[in-house]
Amino acid sequence: MTETVVLRRAVAADARAAADVYLRSFDAALPTVVRPHTDDEVRDYIRDVVVPLRETWVAEAAGAGVVGLMVLDGESLSQLYLDPRWRGRGIGDRFMALAKERGPQGLSLWTFQVNKPAHRFYERHGFVAAEYTDGSGNEEREPDVRYVWRP
């Protein structure tokens, strides 16, 4: 049986669930990366800034609620997180197709160098590594890489 998952624009009522997806995903995918903000600070930021001021999308699964989060800011794909229990079901691929549809001139994003599964995912979707840093420009102080996609 296939679960029904709908991608839709986030509304204010989604903020808490979207933040919790972010927190679970970050902790599962990046156990060695120190988060610079508390869980409550992350929840506040997603509630007060991300959902109301950015193009925020959620993946909502029937019976499970919000299981994914994607945030676009112009040509920047600034966040793409899935609940760890929902990875491998094509939701990330659907988010990526939506991001490319919304950003037809091209997209860029940052991910941490230690996040090899993310590198494989983005490269599979046509993104190319364009810049590597020592992490001095991000809050986590973690080496990162900027990926770009051009149609």
C-alpha positions in Angstrom: 0.0 0.0 0.0 1.4 3.4 -1.0 0.9 6.3 1.4 -0.6 9.5 0.0 1.8 12.4 0.3 0.7 15.9 -0.8 3.2 18.7 -1.4 1.6 22.1 -0.5 2.5 25.6 0.7 2.9 25.8 4.4 0.5 27.7 6.5 1.1 29.1 10.0 -0.4 26.0 11.6 2.3 23.9 10.0 5.2 25.7 11.6 5.7 23.5 14.7 5.5 20.3 12.7 7.8 21.6 10.1 10.4 22.6 12.7 10.2 19.2 14.3 10.9 17.6 10.9 13.9 19.9 10.6 15.2 18.9 14.0 14.7 15.2 13.6 16.3 15.2 10.1 19.2 17.4 11.1 20.0 15.2 14.1 19.7 12.0 12.1 21.7 13.1 9.1 24.3 15.3 10.8 25.1 13.8 14.2 28.6 15.3 14.2 27.5 18.9 13.4 26.8 21.1 16.4 23.5 23.0 16.1 24.0 26.6 17.1 20.4 27.1 18.2 18.2 25.3 20.7 15.1 23.4 19.6 12.9 26.2 20.8 14.9 28.8 18.9 14.6 26.7 15.7 10.8 26.4 16.3 10.5 30.2 16.8 12.5 31.0 13.7 10.5 28.7 11.5 7.2 30.1 13.0 8.2 33.7 12.8 10.5 34.0 9.8 10.5 30.9 7.5 6.8 30.1 7.2 5.5 33.7 6.9 8.3 35.2 4.9 9.8 32.5 2.6 8.3 30.2 0.0 7.8 27.3 2.3 6.5 23.9 1.3 5.6 20.9 3.3 5.0 17.3 2.4 2.0 16.0 4.3 1.3 12.3 4.6 -2.2 11.0 5.2 -2.4 10.0 8.8 1.2 11.1 9.7 1.0 14.9 9.2 4.0 16.9 8.0 6.9 14.6 7.0 9.0 17.0 4.8 10.0 20.7 4.5 11.4 22.7 1.6 12.1 26.4 1.6 12.9 28.5 -1.5 14.2 32.0 -1.3 14.5 33.3 -4.9 17.1 31.1 -6.6 18.2 29.6 -3.3 17.0 26.2 -2.1 17.6 27.1 1.5 16.2 24.0 3.2 15.2 20.5 2.3 14.5 18.1 5.1 12.6 14.9 5.4 11.6 13.0 8.5 14.1 10.2 8.7 11.3 7.6 8.7 10.0 9.0 5.4 13.3 9.0 3.4 13.6 6.7 0.4 9.9 7.1 -0.7 10.4 9.6 -3.5 9.4 12.7 -1.5 12.8 14.4 -1.9 12.6 13.7 -5.7 9.1 15.4 -5.8 10.4 18.4 -3.8 13.3 18.7 -6.2 11.0 18.6 -9.2 8.9 21.3 -7.6 12.0 23.4 -6.8 13.1 23.3 -10.4 9.6 24.2 -11.6 9.6 27.2 -9.2 13.1 28.2 -10.1 13.4 27.5 -13.8 16.4 29.8 -14.3 18.4 27.8 -11.9 19.0 27.1 -8.2 21.8 27.1 -5.7 22.1 25.6 -2.2 24.5 24.9 0.5 25.1 21.6 2.3 27.7 20.5 4.7 30.7 18.6 3.3 30.1 15.7 5.8 26.6 15.2 4.4 27.6 12.7 1.6 24.1 11.4 1.1 22.9 14.9 0.3 25.8 15.3 -2.2 24.7 12.2 -4.0 21.0 13.3 -4.0 21.8 16.7 -5.4 24.3 15.4 -7.9 21.7 12.9 -9.1 19.4 15.8 -9.7 21.9 17.7 -11.9 23.5 19.9 -9.3 27.3 20.6 -9.5 29.6 21.5 -6.7 30.7 25.1 -7.3 32.4 26.2 -4.1 33.9 24.7 -1.0 34.4 26.6 2.2 36.0 26.0 5.6 32.8 26.8 7.4 33.8 30.2 8.7 30.8 31.7 7.0 28.1 29.6 8.6 26.7 29.5 12.1 27.8 25.9 12.7 31.4 26.6 11.7 31.2 23.4 9.6 32.9 23.1 6.2 30.3 23.3 3.5 29.8 23.2 -0.2 27.6 25.3 -2.6 25.8 23.4 -5.3 24.3 25.0 -8.4 21.8 23.7 -11.0 21.3 25.4 -14.3 18.7 24.1 -16.8 
